[in-house]
Amino acid sequence: MASNQQTRPGIGELAKDTASGRIGVVMDEVGARVQIRPVGGGVEWDAQPDNVVAPTARDDLNARVAIKNSNSRYGL
């Protein structure tokens, strides 16, 4: 499978792990893995670099709404 390194989201950017369907923020690249943290916080997971892509506009919106909802529960 061809690498998508040029188009893969960088550290601090929103990303989608196509293997799991999860959306998160790229935290680091360690060896042959990309570490992604859930948008609302929590434990990072490792993803294969070829499975990490920029989220669609809908994915991005859903993630941002989830963050706002989470923040509003805690009065942030």
N, CA and C atoms as a LAMMPS dump frame, in Angstrom:
ITEM: TIMESTEP
0
ITEM: NUMBER OF ATOMS
228
ITEM: BOX BOUNDS ff ff ff
-5.0000000000000000e+02 5.0000000000000000e+02
-5.0000000000000000e+02 5.0000000000000000e+02
-5.0000000000000000e+02 5.0000000000000000e+02
ITEM: ATOMS id mol type element x y z
1 1 1 N 0.849 -1.168 0
2 1 2 C 0 0 0
3 1 3 C 0.898 1.236 0
4 2 1 N 0.557 2.244 -0.756
5 2 2 C 1.363 3.459 -0.854
6 2 3 C 1.224 4.289 0.415
7 3 1 N 2.328 4.905 0.813
8 3 2 C 2.324 5.753 1.998
9 3 3 C 1.601 7.056 1.703
10 4 1 N 0.902 7.574 2.696
11 4 2 C 0.22 8.849 2.537
12 4 3 C 0.887 9.905 3.414
13 5 1 N 2.207 9.787 3.602
14 5 2 C 2.932 10.657 4.518
15 5 3 C 2.744 12.13 4.182
16 6 1 N 2.706 12.503 2.904
17 6 2 C 2.56 13.906 2.556
18 6 3 C 1.17 14.432 2.906
19 7 1 N 0.158 13.609 2.866
20 7 2 C -1.199 14.07 3.127
21 7 3 C -1.688 13.709 4.524
22 8 1 N -0.926 12.916 5.257
23 8 2 C -1.332 12.498 6.603
24 8 3 C -1.292 13.707 7.536
25 9 1 N -2.305 13.852 8.397
26 9 2 C -2.31 14.966 9.344
27 9 3 C -1.069 14.934 10.238
28 10 1 N -0.593 16.109 10.578
29 10 2 C 0.594 16.228 11.422
30 10 3 C 0.232 16.309 12.894
31 11 1 N 1.246 16.417 13.711
32 11 2 C 1.061 16.515 15.159
33 11 3 C 0.19 17.73 15.472
34 12 1 N -0.816 17.5 16.321
35 12 2 C -1.735 18.557 16.716
36 12 3 C -2.951 18.687 15.827
37 13 1 N -2.982 17.929 14.74
38 13 2 C -4.108 18.018 13.808
39 13 3 C -5.1 16.875 14.037
40 14 1 N -6.336 17.128 13.656
41 14 2 C -7.387 16.129 13.736
42 14 3 C -7.144 15.063 12.677
43 15 1 N -7.34 13.809 13.045
44 15 2 C -7.092 12.697 12.124
45 15 3 C -8.129 11.603 12.344
46 16 1 N -8.28 10.783 11.306
47 16 2 C -9.164 9.619 11.388
48 16 3 C -8.32 8.369 11.201
49 17 1 N -8.515 7.405 12.083
50 17 2 C -7.886 6.092 11.963
51 17 3 C -8.876 5.224 11.197
52 18 1 N -8.583 4.966 9.931
53 18 2 C -9.544 4.238 9.093
54 18 3 C -9.73 2.792 9.531
55 19 1 N -8.76 2.234 10.247
56 19 2 C -8.893 0.848 10.708
57 19 3 C -9.958 0.732 11.789
58 20 1 N -10.046 1.736 12.657
59 20 2 C -11.016 1.684 13.755
60 20 3 C -12.2 2.616 13.542
61 21 1 N -12.047 3.59 12.638
62 21 2 C -13.095 4.574 12.419
63 21 3 C -13.093 5.688 13.446
64 22 1 N -12.112 5.675 14.348
65 22 2 C -12.052 6.668 15.414
66 22 3 C -11.401 7.961 14.933
67 23 1 N -11.835 9.067 15.536
68 23 2 C -11.302 10.39 15.248
69 23 3 C -10.526 10.853 16.475
70 24 1 N -9.392 11.494 16.248
71 24 2 C -8.618 12.011 17.366
72 24 3 C -7.591 13.02 16.892
73 25 1 N -6.749 13.43 17.823
74 25 2 C -5.7 14.398 17.538
75 25 3 C -4.362 13.657 17.507
76 26 1 N -3.597 13.88 16.461
77 26 2 C -2.278 13.255 16.348
78 26 3 C -1.381 13.847 17.432
79 27 1 N -0.826 12.979 18.274
80 27 2 C 0.027 13.428 19.365
81 27 3 C 1.51 13.241 19.049
82 28 1 N 1.839 12.179 18.316
83 28 2 C 3.24 11.888 18.039
84 28 3 C 3.329 10.775 17.012
85 29 1 N 4.515 10.618 16.469
86 29 2 C 4.829 9.476 15.617
87 29 3 C 6.014 8.778 16.255
88 30 1 N 5.814 7.536 16.632
89 30 2 C 6.851 6.768 17.308
90 30 3 C 7.111 5.507 16.502
91 31 1 N 8.311 5.419 15.951
92 31 2 C 8.635 4.263 15.127
93 31 3 C 7.675 4.174 13.961
94 32 1 N 7.052 3.037 13.827
95 32 2 C 6.124 2.804 12.716
96 32 3 C 4.673 2.979 13.155
97 33 1 N 4.446 3.801 14.154
98 33 2 C 3.099 4.025 14.677
99 33 3 C 2.813 5.513 14.808
100 34 1 N 1.544 5.87 14.652
101 34 2 C 1.073 7.227 14.911
102 34 3 C 0.224 7.147 16.18
103 35 1 N 0.54 7.996 17.15
104 35 2 C -0.227 8.002 18.393
105 35 3 C -1.312 9.071 18.293
106 36 1 N -2.543 8.646 18.576
107 36 2 C -3.707 9.518 18.448
108 36 3 C -4.456 9.522 19.77
109 37 1 N -4.882 10.721 20.196
110 37 2 C -5.652 10.859 21.434
111 37 3 C -7.093 11.21 21.068
112 38 1 N -8.07 10.606 21.74
113 38 2 C -9.468 10.951 21.475
114 38 3 C -9.692 12.461 21.62
115 39 1 N -10.603 13.011 20.842
116 39 2 C -10.831 14.456 20.85
117 39 3 C -11.265 14.982 22.21
118 40 1 N -11.956 14.2 22.987
119 40 2 C -12.398 14.639 24.309
120 40 3 C -11.385 14.356 25.398
121 41 1 N -10.188 13.898 25.01
122 41 2 C -9.171 13.507 25.973
123 41 3 C -9.24 12.023 26.242
124 42 1 N -8.273 11.519 26.941
125 42 2 C -8.251 10.101 27.276
126 42 3 C -6.966 9.443 26.83
127 43 1 N -6.979 8.152 26.803
128 43 2 C -5.802 7.358 26.506
129 43 3 C -5.55 7.315 25.003
130 44 1 N -4.308 7.568 24.632
131 44 2 C -3.923 7.511 23.222
132 44 3 C -3.956 6.073 22.718
133 45 1 N -4.131 5.948 21.415
134 45 2 C -4.018 4.644 20.79
135 45 3 C -3.017 4.741 19.652
136 46 1 N -2.464 3.605 19.279
137 46 2 C -1.51 3.538 18.176
138 46 3 C -2.236 3.156 16.903
139 47 1 N -1.868 3.831 15.817
140 47 2 C -2.451 3.537 14.506
141 47 3 C -1.333 3.309 13.501
142 48 1 N -1.62 2.498 12.519
143 48 2 C -0.686 2.301 11.413
144 48 3 C -0.684 3.588 10.58
145 49 1 N 0.479 4.101 10.206
146 49 2 C 0.535 5.354 9.442
147 49 3 C -0.331 5.359 8.185
148 50 1 N -0.396 4.252 7.467
149 50 2 C -1.2 4.213 6.241
150 50 3 C -2.697 4.275 6.513
151 51 1 N -3.104 4.078 7.779
152 51 2 C -4.521 4.141 8.143
153 51 3 C -4.925 5.508 8.68
154 52 1 N -3.98 6.427 8.786
155 52 2 C -4.259 7.745 9.348
156 52 3 C -4.465 8.742 8.216
157 53 1 N -5.667 9.302 8.163
158 53 2 C -6.031 10.245 7.098
159 53 3 C -6.693 11.473 7.71
160 54 1 N -6.792 12.521 6.91
161 54 2 C -7.544 13.699 7.342
162 54 3 C -9.018 13.321 7.407
163 55 1 N -9.719 13.782 8.425
164 55 2 C -11.143 13.454 8.518
165 55 3 C -11.936 14.198 7.446
166 56 1 N -13.08 13.645 7.102
167 56 2 C -13.984 14.342 6.176
168 56 3 C -14.563 15.552 6.908
169 57 1 N -15.198 16.431 6.173
170 57 2 C -15.836 17.604 6.78
171 57 3 C -16.874 17.167 7.819
172 58 1 N -17.597 16.121 7.519
173 58 2 C -18.61 15.617 8.467
174 58 3 C -17.949 15.062 9.727
175 59 1 N -16.862 14.283 9.559
176 59 2 C -16.124 13.757 10.712
177 59 3 C -15.61 14.897 11.586
178 60 1 N -15.056 15.919 10.931
179 60 2 C -14.505 17.079 11.633
180 60 3 C -15.6 17.77 12.445
181 61 1 N -16.743 18.015 11.822
182 61 2 C -17.855 18.667 12.513
183 61 3 C -18.339 17.828 13.688
184 62 1 N -18.505 16.536 13.486
185 62 2 C -18.955 15.655 14.568
186 62 3 C -17.992 15.69 15.747
187 63 1 N -16.692 15.691 15.467
188 63 2 C -15.683 15.718 16.532
189 63 3 C -15.756 17.039 17.294
190 64 1 N -15.903 18.138 16.567
191 64 2 C -15.952 19.45 17.22
192 64 3 C -17.219 19.608 18.069
193 65 1 N -18.331 19.072 17.601
194 65 2 C -19.566 19.111 18.385
195 65 3 C -19.405 18.257 19.643
196 66 1 N -18.759 17.119 19.523
197 66 2 C -18.522 16.259 20.688
198 66 3 C -17.678 16.984 21.733
199 67 1 N -16.677 17.727 21.289
200 67 2 C -15.833 18.492 22.216
201 67 3 C -16.67 19.556 22.927
202 68 1 N -17.474 20.3 22.157
203 68 2 C -18.321 21.34 22.754
204 68 3 C -19.293 20.744 23.767
205 69 1 N -19.904 19.618 23.419
206 69 2 C -20.845 18.969 24.332
207 69 3 C -20.147 18.521 25.602
208 70 1 N -18.96 17.952 25.458
209 70 2 C -18.193 17.503 26.615
210 70 3 C -17.829 18.684 27.504
211 71 1 N -17.381 19.763 26.89
212 71 2 C -17.004 20.951 27.658
213 71 3 C -18.194 21.557 28.388
214 72 1 N -19.365 21.548 27.755
215 72 2 C -20.537 22.169 28.369
216 72 3 C -21.007 21.37 29.579
217 73 1 N -20.759 20.073 29.579
218 73 2 C -21.13 19.248 30.746
219 73 3 C -20.342 19.637 31.979
220 74 1 N -19.117 20.131 31.731
221 74 2 C -18.23 20.488 32.839
222 74 3 C -18.135 21.99 33.056
223 75 1 N -19.027 22.753 32.406
224 75 2 C -19.063 24.188 32.585
225 75 3 C -17.89 24.929 31.972
226 76 1 N -17.273 24.349 30.949
227 76 2 C -16.124 24.998 30.302
228 76 3 C -16.547 25.819 29.122
